[in-house]
Amino acid sequence: MLSRIASTLLPVLGRLSVTSELAGPVAPGSIVVANHSSLADPGVVLAALRRLGTEPVVMATAGLWRIPVLGGVLRAGGHIPVHRGTARAASALDSAAAALAAGRVVLIYGEGCLPDRRDSGDAEPGAFRTGLARLAAASGAPVVPLGQCGARRLSSGSATKQIAGFATAPLRRPAVHVHVGAPLHLEGDVAEATAAAHRAVTAAWRTAEQERRGLTRLPGAFER
């Protein structure tokens, strides 16, 4: 349901383009790791993945489950709340591993939080937390890097600016681009695996940023 909602709303707010190094949908039992830059980018990522034939379960901050209507949608879709900074935080990785074992695709944000910035420009992904590497090691799941660019032009900055951004987006319809990279298996210790994932997502983000500006087309990438 969440992916369908995102796919319906996003064309009203902006112009989404998608490229992928995959020939089809993300393989069942995979982890998709994306860069996180805006409150709008979960919708961008879900709409892009649905265009590729993939509807993941999302690991997201538990506070979202307390929002009326949205909380019900998240529960109905089997999405995974992350209780950051509490003793329950580790249980999210157990839930994600169970979803992967059941053949679901799990979407995780490597940075684990939004950047502390007020401008609407894009920047390289920030430092990753270790949850992704620990989940990949525990599950053996392949990791699919995803870079998104342009979501901050839908909404960013202070609360007032974010509301204004969403309100004016249907008139501005900014361009947003998502690029899905080739799967990889994380190796080494947690620090090495985390660094490898960060490099892969950064490379996907750079491709997305270039594609959004119309600068390049990566050889072997499929446009969707």
Backbone as JSON, one array per atom type, in Angstrom:
{
  "sequence": "MLSRIASTLLPVLGRLSVTSELAGPVAPGSIVVANHSSLADPGVVLAALRRLGTEPVVMATAGLWRIPVLGGVLRAGGHIPVHRGTARAASALDSAAAALAAGRVVLIYGEGCLPDRRDSGDAEPGAFRTGLARLAAASGAPVVPLGQCGARRLSSGSATKQIAGFATAPLRRPAVHVHVGAPLHLEGDVAEATAAAHRAVTAAWRTAEQERRGLTRLPGAFER",
  "N": [[0.83, -1.2, 0.0], [1.93, 1.27, 0.8], [3.88, 1.69, -1.15], [2.24, 1.93, -3.4], [0.83, 4.27, -2.79], [2.94, 6.12, -2.78], [3.72, 5.96, -5.47], [1.51, 7.04, -6.69], [1.32, 9.66, -5.7], [3.8, 10.91, -6.2], [4.21, 11.66, -9.01], [2.63, 13.93, -9.1], [3.99, 15.73, -7.57], [6.63, 15.93, -8.52], [9.12, 15.26, -11.12], [9.98, 12.18, -11.85], [12.74, 10.17, -12.68], [14.34, 7.1, -13.52], [17.12, 4.96, -13.35], [18.78, 1.82, -13.73], [21.09, -0.73, -12.88], [20.28, -3.25, -12.86], [18.65, -5.92, -14.55], [16.03, -6.46, -14.12], [13.49, -6.67, -11.54], [14.51, -6.05, -8.09], [16.19, -8.72, -6.54], [14.41, -11.19, -4.65], [14.75, -11.31, -1.09], [16.81, -9.51, -0.78], [18.78, -6.72, 0.42], [18.11, -3.37, 0.15], [19.95, -0.48, 0.15], [19.83, 2.92, 0.78], [20.62, 6.43, 0.21], [19.89, 9.11, 2.48], [18.22, 12.08, 2.46], [16.11, 13.84, 2.71], [12.77, 14.49, 3.97], [11.11, 13.81, 1.97], [12.31, 11.84, 0.46], [11.82, 9.03, 1.05], [9.35, 8.53, -0.24], [10.11, 9.04, -2.88], [12.02, 7.01, -3.3], [10.49, 4.67, -2.88], [8.58, 4.9, -4.91], [10.25, 4.75, -7.15], [11.36, 2.16, -6.87], [9.06, 0.64, -7.09], [8.45, 1.1, -9.73], [10.38, -0.46, -10.82], [9.4, -2.9, -10.26], [9.49, -3.75, -7.62], [8.51, -3.97, -4.26], [9.36, -3.01, -1.31], [9.8, -3.83, 2.23], [10.14, -1.41, 4.75], [12.64, -0.15, 6.87], [12.26, 2.04, 9.46], [12.16, 5.02, 11.53], [10.65, 4.54, 14.7], [8.82, 6.41, 15.6], [7.16, 7.16, 13.52], [5.13, 5.32, 13.46], [3.32, 6.22, 15.26], [1.87, 8.17, 14.09], [-1.32, 9.19, 13.05], [-3.23, 7.31, 10.7], [-0.92, 7.02, 8.88], [0.57, 5.35, 10.56], [-1.09, 3.09, 10.67], [-0.99, 2.26, 8.01], [1.71, 1.58, 7.8], [1.86, -0.54, 9.64], [0.11, -2.37, 8.44], [1.49, -2.99, 6.14], [3.63, -4.44, 7.02], [5.98, -3.16, 7.66], [9.05, -2.1, 9.31], [9.59, -0.99, 12.51], [12.08, 1.09, 13.99], [13.44, 1.43, 17.05], [15.25, 3.69, 18.02], [18.09, 4.23, 20.09], [17.19, 2.8, 22.28], [16.63, -0.19, 24.3], [15.26, -1.81, 22.64], [16.13, -1.5, 20.09], [17.79, -3.35, 18.74], [16.03, -5.35, 18.08], [14.86, -4.66, 15.7], [16.64, -5.41, 13.7], [16.45, -8.17, 13.92], [13.79, -8.52, 13.08], [14.04, -7.58, 10.47], [15.83, -9.48, 9.41], [14.18, -11.73, 9.51], [12.23, -10.98, 7.66], [13.77, -10.91, 5.32], [14.48, -13.61, 5.14], [12.03, -14.62, 4.55], [11.78, -13.91, 1.96], [11.28, -11.27, 1.34], [12.11, -7.94, 0.2], [14.2, -5.67, 1.82], [14.32, -2.33, 2.74], [16.71, -0.06, 3.76], [18.07, 2.79, 5.38], [21.28, 3.85, 5.19], [22.58, 5.93, 6.58], [20.9, 6.46, 8.69], [19.65, 8.72, 9.64], [18.51, 12.11, 8.98], [20.36, 14.67, 7.19], [21.88, 17.46, 8.87], [21.07, 20.08, 7.65], [20.05, 23.12, 5.99], [19.77, 24.06, 3.41], [18.66, 23.51, -0.03], [20.19, 21.95, -1.64], [21.92, 19.03, -3.0], [24.07, 16.55, -1.54], [26.91, 14.41, -1.0], [26.33, 11.13, 0.47], [26.14, 10.92, 4.04], [28.08, 9.67, 6.88], [27.79, 6.16, 7.42], [25.82, 4.13, 9.62], [26.27, 1.12, 11.6], [24.32, -0.81, 11.37], [23.4, -1.83, 8.87], [25.62, -3.38, 7.9], [25.75, -5.3, 9.93], [23.27, -6.54, 9.66], [23.49, -7.59, 7.05], [25.61, -9.39, 7.45], [24.47, -11.17, 9.3], [22.33, -12.23, 7.87], [23.29, -12.95, 5.37], [22.45, -11.77, 3.06], [22.35, -10.29, -0.23], [23.43, -6.95, -1.02], [21.96, -4.09, -2.32], [22.9, -1.15, -3.72], [21.5, 2.12, -3.66], [21.07, 5.27, -5.07], [19.69, 8.46, -4.63], [18.64, 11.59, -5.94], [17.68, 14.98, -5.74], [15.42, 15.02, -4.15], [15.51, 16.85, -2.08], [14.73, 19.17, -3.24], [12.07, 18.93, -3.35], [11.32, 19.01, -0.67], [12.82, 20.53, 2.08], [14.91, 21.99, 4.67], [13.75, 24.3, 7.21], [10.82, 23.62, 9.29], [8.72, 25.21, 8.35], [9.62, 25.84, 5.76], [9.68, 23.28, 4.69], [6.96, 22.58, 4.61], [6.08, 24.56, 2.87], [7.55, 23.79, 0.64], [6.4, 21.28, -0.09], [3.84, 22.23, -0.64], [4.18, 23.89, -2.86], [5.38, 22.25, -4.7], [3.76, 20.88, -6.71], [3.45, 22.89, -8.6], [6.07, 23.57, -9.26], [7.33, 21.15, -9.84], [9.91, 19.67, -9.52], [12.85, 18.0, -10.86], [13.68, 14.67, -10.09], [15.91, 11.99, -9.5], [16.6, 8.51, -9.48], [19.03, 6.07, -9.01], [19.83, 2.7, -9.33], [22.23, 0.52, -8.23], [24.55, -2.2, -8.98], [24.22, -5.38, -7.33], [26.01, -6.3, -4.31], [28.06, -8.33, -2.19], [28.71, -7.91, 1.11], [31.82, -7.91, 2.71], [34.43, -8.8, 5.08], [35.19, -7.22, 8.28], [32.83, -5.47, 10.45], [33.37, -2.71, 10.21], [34.79, -2.55, 7.76], [32.88, -3.6, 5.99], [30.84, -1.74, 6.29], [32.09, 0.55, 5.27], [32.46, -0.26, 2.6], [29.82, -0.47, 1.71], [29.05, 2.19, 1.96], [30.69, 3.4, 0.03], [29.6, 2.25, -2.29], [26.95, 3.21, -2.32], [27.46, 5.93, -2.45], [28.64, 6.06, -4.99], [26.4, 5.34, -6.52], [24.75, 7.48, -5.89], [26.21, 9.6, -7.04], [25.97, 8.95, -9.74], [23.18, 9.22, -10.0], [22.97, 11.97, -9.49], [24.34, 13.05, -11.68], [22.78, 12.05, -13.76], [20.34, 13.32, -13.22], [20.99, 15.9, -13.84], [21.4, 15.57, -16.48], [23.89, 14.88, -17.51], [25.36, 12.5, -17.97], [25.2, 9.07, -19.13], [25.25, 6.03, -17.71], [27.11, 3.33, -18.91], [25.49, 0.27, -19.64], [23.38, 0.68, -17.94], [19.87, 0.58, -17.32], [17.14, 2.47, -18.41], [14.2, 3.44, -16.78]],
  "CA": [[0.0, 0.0, 0.0], [2.78, 2.45, 0.89], [4.5, 1.88, -2.46], [1.21, 2.42, -4.33], [0.57, 5.67, -2.45], [4.08, 6.91, -3.27], [3.68, 5.99, -6.93], [0.4, 7.9, -7.1], [1.54, 11.06, -5.32], [5.05, 11.52, -6.67], [4.09, 12.37, -10.28], [2.01, 15.23, -8.86], [4.95, 16.61, -6.9], [7.88, 16.1, -9.24], [9.37, 14.46, -12.33], [10.87, 11.09, -11.46], [13.38, 9.32, -13.67], [14.98, 5.98, -12.85], [18.02, 4.08, -14.09], [19.14, 0.67, -12.92], [22.05, -1.68, -13.42], [19.61, -4.55, -12.81], [17.82, -6.17, -15.73], [14.64, -6.59, -13.69], [13.27, -6.28, -10.15], [15.49, -6.45, -7.08], [15.98, -10.12, -6.2], [13.85, -11.44, -3.32], [15.73, -11.57, -0.05], [17.91, -8.56, -0.87], [18.74, -5.47, 1.19], [18.37, -2.14, -0.61], [20.44, 0.59, 1.04], [19.69, 4.2, 0.08], [21.03, 7.65, 0.92], [18.74, 9.77, 3.1], [18.51, 13.51, 2.41], [14.91, 14.66, 2.84], [11.55, 13.79, 4.36], [10.43, 13.38, 0.75], [12.97, 10.8, -0.32], [11.21, 7.7, 1.1], [8.37, 8.43, -1.32], [10.86, 8.96, -4.14], [12.64, 5.68, -3.41], [9.45, 3.65, -3.02], [8.0, 5.02, -6.25], [11.25, 4.25, -8.1], [11.45, 0.71, -6.76], [7.83, 0.04, -7.64], [8.6, 1.15, -11.18], [11.25, -1.58, -11.16], [8.73, -4.14, -9.9], [9.88, -4.14, -6.27], [7.82, -3.28, -3.18], [10.08, -3.46, -0.12], [9.44, -3.4, 3.57], [11.03, -0.29, 5.09], [13.06, 0.08, 8.25], [12.09, 3.48, 9.68], [12.05, 5.4, 12.93], [9.41, 4.06, 15.3], [7.87, 7.5, 15.81], [6.2, 7.24, 12.41], [4.01, 4.43, 13.73], [2.38, 6.93, 16.13], [1.14, 9.16, 13.3], [-2.59, 8.64, 12.59], [-3.33, 6.84, 9.32], [0.36, 6.5, 8.43], [0.92, 4.21, 11.41], [-1.87, 1.94, 10.23], [-0.45, 1.82, 6.72], [2.99, 0.92, 8.07], [1.6, -1.84, 10.28], [-0.52, -3.27, 7.47], [2.48, -3.39, 5.15], [4.7, -5.22, 7.63], [7.22, -2.39, 7.74], [9.8, -2.44, 10.52], [9.94, 0.19, 13.32], [13.39, 1.09, 14.65], [13.38, 2.19, 18.3], [16.63, 4.14, 18.19], [18.51, 4.66, 21.41], [16.53, 2.03, 23.33], [17.0, -1.6, 24.33], [14.49, -2.51, 21.6], [16.68, -1.17, 18.78], [18.33, -4.54, 18.09], [14.95, -6.21, 17.6], [14.55, -4.3, 14.32], [17.48, -6.24, 12.84], [15.85, -9.51, 13.92], [12.61, -8.46, 12.22], [14.51, -7.45, 9.09], [16.37, -10.77, 9.0], [13.04, -12.62, 9.27], [11.62, -10.56, 6.4], [14.66, -11.36, 4.25], [14.35, -15.07, 5.05], [10.72, -14.9, 3.93], [11.82, -13.5, 0.56], [10.98, -9.86, 1.15], [13.19, -6.99, 0.03], [14.21, -4.74, 2.94], [14.91, -1.02, 2.46], [17.32, 0.54, 4.94], [18.85, 4.0, 5.15], [22.56, 3.62, 5.82], [22.93, 7.02, 7.5], [20.05, 6.33, 9.86], [19.06, 10.0, 10.02], [18.6, 13.15, 7.97], [21.48, 15.6, 7.4], [21.55, 18.7, 9.58], [21.31, 21.15, 6.68], [18.85, 23.88, 5.7], [19.67, 24.39, 1.99], [17.96, 22.52, -0.83], [21.14, 21.27, -2.5], [22.28, 17.65, -2.69], [25.45, 16.31, -1.15], [27.23, 12.99, -0.85], [25.81, 10.53, 1.7], [26.93, 11.04, 5.26], [28.62, 8.43, 7.43], [26.82, 5.09, 7.66], [25.84, 3.4, 10.87], [26.71, -0.26, 11.41], [23.21, -1.74, 11.3], [23.37, -2.49, 7.58], [26.65, -4.42, 7.85], [25.38, -6.38, 10.86], [22.14, -7.26, 9.06], [24.01, -8.35, 5.92], [26.4, -10.5, 7.97], [23.59, -12.14, 9.95], [21.39, -12.83, 6.92], [23.93, -13.36, 4.13], [21.7, -11.2, 1.94], [23.05, -9.32, -1.07], [23.11, -5.55, -0.76], [21.77, -3.34, -3.56], [23.03, 0.28, -3.42], [20.57, 3.01, -4.36], [21.32, 6.69, -4.88], [18.62, 9.34, -5.09], [19.06, 12.99, -6.01], [16.61, 15.91, -6.09], [14.32, 15.02, -3.19], [15.57, 18.05, -1.25], [14.02, 20.24, -3.95], [10.66, 18.76, -2.99], [11.13, 19.46, 0.7], [14.02, 20.59, 2.91], [14.99, 23.21, 5.47], [12.94, 24.4, 8.43], [9.48, 23.05, 9.18], [7.93, 26.09, 7.49], [10.07, 25.66, 4.38], [9.28, 21.96, 4.22], [5.54, 22.66, 4.26], [5.99, 25.37, 1.65], [8.08, 22.99, -0.45], [5.38, 20.33, -0.53], [2.69, 22.97, -1.18], [4.49, 24.47, -4.17], [5.96, 21.25, -5.59], [2.96, 20.6, -7.92], [3.68, 23.95, -9.58], [7.47, 23.56, -9.67], [7.61, 19.8, -10.31], [11.36, 19.51, -9.7], [13.33, 16.71, -11.34], [14.34, 13.79, -9.13], [16.42, 10.8, -10.18], [17.04, 7.39, -8.65], [19.86, 5.09, -9.71], [20.02, 1.45, -8.6], [23.49, -0.1, -8.62], [24.68, -3.66, -9.01], [24.3, -5.97, -5.99], [27.3, -6.72, -3.8], [28.07, -9.03, -0.91], [29.62, -7.22, 2.01], [32.82, -8.8, 3.28], [35.28, -8.2, 6.08], [34.54, -6.92, 9.55], [31.73, -4.51, 10.35], [33.87, -1.42, 9.72], [35.1, -2.7, 6.34], [31.63, -3.79, 5.26], [30.14, -0.45, 6.31], [32.78, 1.44, 4.34], [32.19, -0.73, 1.24], [28.44, -0.09, 1.39], [29.03, 3.64, 1.79], [31.27, 3.7, -1.28], [28.68, 1.84, -3.35], [25.81, 4.14, -2.35], [28.0, 7.2, -2.92], [28.78, 5.94, -6.45], [25.05, 5.38, -7.08], [24.28, 8.87, -5.76], [26.88, 10.43, -8.05], [25.33, 8.67, -11.03], [21.86, 9.85, -9.96], [23.14, 13.41, -9.59], [24.7, 13.35, -13.06], [21.6, 11.76, -14.59], [19.34, 14.36, -13.0], [21.44, 17.08, -14.57], [21.52, 15.24, -17.9], [25.3, 14.94, -17.89], [25.93, 11.23, -18.42], [24.41, 7.85, -19.07], [26.17, 4.97, -17.34], [27.02, 2.15, -19.78], [24.89, -0.9, -19.03], [22.24, 1.04, -17.11], [18.58, 0.54, -17.98], [16.28, 3.57, -18.01], [12.84, 2.94, -16.49]],
  "C": [[0.86, 1.26, 0.0], [3.44, 2.73, -0.46], [3.49, 2.41, -3.47], [0.9, 3.89, -4.07], [1.68, 6.55, -3.0], [4.05, 7.04, -4.78], [2.58, 6.89, -7.46], [0.7, 9.37, -6.85], [2.75, 11.69, -5.99], [4.92, 12.22, -8.02], [3.42, 13.74, -10.16], [3.03, 16.23, -8.35], [6.2, 16.89, -7.73], [7.98, 15.18, -10.43], [10.43, 13.42, -12.01], [11.43, 10.38, -12.69], [14.21, 8.28, -12.92], [15.92, 5.27, -13.81], [18.45, 2.96, -13.15], [20.18, -0.18, -13.64], [21.52, -3.11, -13.32], [18.73, -4.7, -14.04], [16.34, -6.25, -15.39], [14.47, -6.11, -12.26], [14.45, -6.66, -9.26], [15.17, -7.88, -6.66], [15.37, -10.27, -4.81], [14.95, -11.77, -2.31], [16.94, -10.66, -0.1], [17.68, -7.38, 0.07], [19.01, -4.33, 0.22], [18.8, -1.08, 0.39], [20.49, 1.89, 0.24], [20.27, 5.33, 0.9], [19.78, 8.4, 1.37], [19.03, 11.27, 3.16], [17.32, 14.4, 2.72], [13.75, 13.82, 3.35], [10.81, 13.25, 3.14], [11.06, 12.16, 0.12], [12.45, 9.38, -0.1], [10.15, 7.49, 0.01], [9.02, 8.29, -2.68], [11.4, 7.56, -4.34], [11.59, 4.6, -3.62], [8.81, 3.7, -4.41], [8.96, 4.48, -7.31], [11.33, 2.73, -8.06], [10.2, 0.03, -7.3], [7.87, 0.06, -9.16], [9.47, 0.0, -11.67], [10.63, -2.93, -10.78], [9.04, -4.64, -8.52], [9.11, -3.3, -5.25], [8.42, -3.76, -1.86], [9.34, -3.18, 1.18], [10.53, -2.41, 4.0], [11.37, -0.33, 6.57], [13.05, 1.59, 8.48], [11.92, 3.76, 11.16], [10.67, 5.09, 13.49], [8.37, 5.16, 15.51], [6.83, 7.62, 14.71], [4.97, 6.37, 12.66], [2.96, 5.09, 14.64], [1.56, 7.97, 15.36], [-0.16, 8.54, 12.8], [-2.57, 8.36, 11.09], [-2.01, 6.23, 8.85], [0.77, 5.28, 9.25], [0.19, 2.95, 11.0], [-1.37, 1.37, 8.92], [0.86, 1.06, 6.92], [2.79, -0.45, 8.7], [1.03, -2.83, 9.27], [0.48, -3.79, 6.45], [3.62, -4.21, 5.71], [6.02, -4.5, 7.69], [7.79, -2.47, 9.16], [10.16, -1.18, 11.3], [11.3, 0.02, 13.99], [13.3, 2.0, 15.86], [14.79, 2.63, 18.65], [16.9, 4.58, 19.63], [17.84, 3.93, 22.56], [17.01, 0.58, 23.27], [16.3, -2.4, 23.24], [15.09, -2.3, 20.21], [17.16, -2.42, 18.04], [17.24, -5.43, 17.53], [14.57, -5.89, 16.16], [15.38, -5.13, 13.35], [16.96, -7.66, 12.79], [14.63, -9.55, 13.01], [13.0, -8.37, 10.75], [15.07, -8.77, 8.57], [15.24, -11.77, 8.71], [12.36, -12.28, 7.96], [12.45, -11.02, 5.21], [14.53, -12.87, 4.05], [13.03, -15.48, 4.39], [10.66, -14.44, 2.47], [11.43, -12.07, 0.3], [12.26, -9.08, 0.86], [13.09, -5.97, 1.16], [14.94, -3.48, 2.53], [15.43, -0.42, 3.76], [18.08, 1.79, 4.52], [20.15, 3.89, 5.93], [22.94, 4.67, 6.85], [22.11, 6.99, 8.78], [19.39, 7.61, 10.32], [19.21, 10.98, 8.86], [19.79, 14.06, 8.23], [21.0, 16.88, 8.09], [21.9, 19.88, 8.69], [19.99, 21.83, 6.37], [18.68, 24.18, 4.21], [19.01, 23.25, 1.23], [18.89, 21.74, -1.76], [21.4, 19.84, -2.06], [23.74, 17.56, -2.31], [25.66, 14.81, -1.01], [26.64, 12.44, 0.45], [26.74, 10.74, 2.88], [27.42, 9.69, 5.73], [27.51, 7.43, 7.7], [26.95, 4.56, 9.08], [26.11, 1.92, 10.58], [25.57, -1.26, 11.23], [23.14, -2.51, 9.99], [24.37, -3.64, 7.52], [26.3, -5.59, 8.76], [24.23, -7.2, 10.3], [22.62, -8.12, 7.9], [24.8, -9.56, 6.39], [25.51, -11.58, 8.57], [22.72, -12.9, 8.95], [22.07, -13.43, 5.69], [23.29, -12.77, 2.89], [22.58, -10.3, 1.09], [22.55, -7.91, -0.79], [23.06, -4.8, -2.08], [21.86, -1.84, -3.23], [22.09, 1.11, -4.28], [20.94, 4.45, -4.04], [20.16, 7.5, -5.42], [19.08, 10.78, -4.99], [17.87, 13.85, -6.43], [15.48, 15.97, -5.1], [14.32, 16.27, -2.32], [14.9, 19.24, -1.94], [12.51, 20.09, -3.81], [10.4, 19.3, -1.6], [12.45, 19.41, 1.45], [13.98, 21.87, 3.73], [14.16, 23.15, 6.73], [11.57, 23.8, 8.2], [8.6, 23.89, 8.24], [8.31, 25.92, 6.03], [9.68, 24.3, 3.83], [7.81, 21.95, 3.81], [5.35, 23.44, 2.98], [6.5, 24.59, 0.44], [7.07, 22.01, -0.99], [4.21, 21.06, -1.18], [2.94, 23.49, -2.59], [5.05, 23.46, -5.17], [5.11, 20.96, -6.82], [3.11, 21.67, -8.99], [5.11, 23.89, -10.13], [7.85, 22.24, -10.34], [9.1, 19.59, -10.57], [11.71, 18.1, -10.17], [14.0, 15.94, -10.2], [14.78, 12.53, -9.88], [16.88, 9.77, -9.17], [17.87, 6.46, -9.52], [20.1, 3.89, -8.8], [21.28, 0.78, -9.13], [23.45, -1.61, -8.61], [24.79, -4.21, -7.59], [25.74, -6.3, -5.61], [27.1, -7.5, -2.52], [29.12, -8.37, -0.03], [30.54, -8.23, 2.68], [33.66, -8.05, 4.31], [34.53, -7.95, 7.38], [33.5, -5.83, 9.36], [32.2, -3.18, 9.78], [34.15, -1.49, 8.22], [33.83, -2.81, 5.51], [30.84, -2.48, 5.19], [30.76, 0.52, 5.32], [32.5, 1.04, 2.89], [30.78, -0.34, 0.81], [28.35, 1.41, 1.15], [29.61, 4.03, 0.44], [30.3, 3.37, -2.4], [27.5, 2.79, -3.45], [26.27, 5.51, -2.83], [28.16, 7.18, -4.44], [27.4, 6.0, -7.12], [24.48, 6.79, -7.0], [24.92, 9.77, -6.8], [26.27, 10.2, -9.44], [23.95, 9.32, -11.09], [21.97, 11.36, -10.14], [23.5, 13.82, -11.02], [23.52, 13.11, -14.0], [20.55, 12.86, -14.44], [19.7, 15.63, -13.76], [21.64, 16.81, -16.06], [22.94, 15.21, -18.4], [25.82, 13.64, -18.49], [24.84, 10.16, -18.49], [25.38, 6.7, -18.84], [26.01, 3.8, -18.29], [26.44, 0.96, -19.03], [23.7, -0.59, -18.14], [20.96, 1.03, -17.93], [17.75, 1.72, -17.48], [14.86, 3.04, -17.86], [11.87, 4.12, -16.36]]
}
